[in-house]
């Protein structure tokens, strides 16, 4: 079993910076880790994800502003968010792919952390 603890959200003015963290507890091997976000009245969207060897991908709306990274020893994924704007306001959810083999995997989700960008 894997449990995710995502944290680091808060309120910042436009142009500010926040860093989110998500730690995966348990012992099941983890693979791809990432972040999605959801705001009321909008569809959930991919923010970023990163593979075990460090290859990252980003949603179009955050490219050039956000940076995802991971620490495999700590089983933790980070999301550094720069140049935040009000459109980034949402609940950010950590998600992790885990499993003991390529044929036995599952997707785990954190409870979410609120990010609010306002002046």
C-alpha positions in Angstrom: 0.0 0.0 0.0 1.1 3.6 -0.7 -0.2 6.7 1.0 0.5 10.2 -0.3 1.0 13.3 1.8 0.9 16.4 -0.3 1.7 19.8 1.2 3.1 23.3 0.6 0.1 25.1 -0.6 -0.8 28.6 0.5 -1.8 32.1 -0.6 0.6 34.3 -2.5 0.4 37.4 -4.6 0.7 37.3 -8.4 4.3 36.8 -9.4 5.0 34.8 -6.3 6.5 31.4 -5.8 5.4 28.3 -4.0 6.9 24.8 -3.7 4.7 21.8 -3.2 5.9 18.5 -1.8 4.5 15.0 -1.8 5.9 12.1 0.1 4.9 8.5 -0.6 4.8 6.4 2.5 4.9 2.6 2.5 7.2 0.1 0.8 5.7 -0.6 -2.5 8.0 0.6 -5.3 6.9 3.9 -6.9 7.3 4.8 -10.5 6.0 8.0 -12.2 5.1 10.8 -9.9 3.2 13.9 -10.8 0.7 16.7 -10.1 -2.7 17.6 -11.3 -4.9 20.4 -10.4 -8.6 21.2 -10.3 -10.4 24.5 -9.8 -14.2 24.9 -9.3 -15.9 25.2 -12.7 -12.9 23.9 -14.6 -11.8 20.5 -15.7 -9.0 18.8 -13.9 -5.7 19.2 -15.8 -2.3 17.7 -15.8 0.3 20.0 -14.3 3.5 17.9 -14.6 4.8 14.4 -14.1 8.3 12.9 -13.9 9.6 9.4 -14.5 11.9 7.4 -12.2 14.9 8.5 -14.3 14.0 12.1 -14.2 12.2 12.8 -17.5 9.6 15.5 -17.0 6.6 16.6 -18.9 4.4 19.7 -18.3 1.0 20.9 -19.2 1.0 23.7 -21.7 -0.3 26.3 -19.2 2.7 25.9 -16.9 5.6 25.3 -19.2 8.5 27.6 -18.5 7.1 28.5 -15.1 6.9 25.3 -13.1 9.6 22.8 -12.4 9.0 19.2 -11.2 11.7 17.2 -9.4 12.0 14.1 -7.3 14.1 12.5 -4.6 13.9 8.8 -5.0 15.6 8.1 -1.6 13.0 10.1 0.2 10.2 8.9 -2.1 9.2 12.5 -2.6 8.2 14.6 -5.6 8.4 18.4 -5.6 6.8 21.1 -7.7 8.4 24.5 -7.8 5.9 27.1 -9.1 7.3 30.4 -10.2 5.6 33.5 -11.6 2.2 32.4 -10.3 -0.9 34.1 -11.6 -4.5 34.0 -10.5 -5.3 31.4 -13.1 -3.1 29.0 -11.2 -5.5 29.0 -8.2 -6.7 25.5 -7.7 -6.4 22.4 -5.5 -3.2 20.6 -6.5 -3.2 16.8 -6.2 -0.2 14.6 -6.1 -0.4 11.3 -7.9 2.0 8.4 -8.0 2.2 5.2 -10.0 3.3 2.3 -7.8 3.6 -1.5 -8.0 5.7 -4.5 -7.6 6.0 -5.2 -11.3 5.0 -3.7 -14.7 1.9 -5.9 -14.7 0.8 -5.1 -11.1 0.6 -1.3 -10.8 -1.9 1.2 -9.3 -2.3 4.9 -9.2 -2.4 6.6 -5.9 -3.7 10.1 -5.1 -3.1 12.6 -2.4 -5.8 14.6 -0.7 -4.8 17.8 -2.3 -3.3 21.1 -1.2 -4.9 24.5 -1.9 -3.0 27.1 -3.9 -4.5 30.6 -4.0 -3.0 33.4 -6.0 -4.5 36.8 -5.5 -3.5 40.4 -5.0 
